[in-house]
Amino acid sequence: MKVTKTISIDVPGLGAKIKEVRETDSRSLKAICEAVGMSQMNWYRIEEEKQSLPFETLRKIEEVLGVDFGVNLEGEGNV
């Protein structure tokens, strides 16, 4: 059985920060998206803040780009 908890938080400017870091990366957007496991269209929608960003996807973006955007959810890591 799976128990889930959904928390949504606003992180103003996160899309712009993701774009800024991505533009400094030497890899193409296609290569970055493949490493994250998402389409380029979804990536642009995230940069433009036109869709929500699952926390797990944010962590994968941080891992691939080698950055920490400082987003933490209350109770993260707690059971």
KAJONOR-V735894 format. One line per field, one symbol per residue. phi: phi as a letter, one per 30 degrees, with the letter a starting at -180 (. if undefined). psi: psi as a letter, one per 30 degrees, with the letter a starting at -180 (. if undefined). A space follows every 50 residues. Layout:
# KAJONOR-V735894
phi = ???
psi = ???
This chain:
# KAJONOR-V735894
phi = .ccbbcbcbdbeideddddededdddddeeddddddjbddddedddedhc bdbeeddeddeedddibbdicbceieidc
psi = kkklkkkkkkikgeeeeeeeeeffkflleeeeeeeehlleeeeeeeeghg lljkeeeeeeeeeefhljggkkkkgkfk.
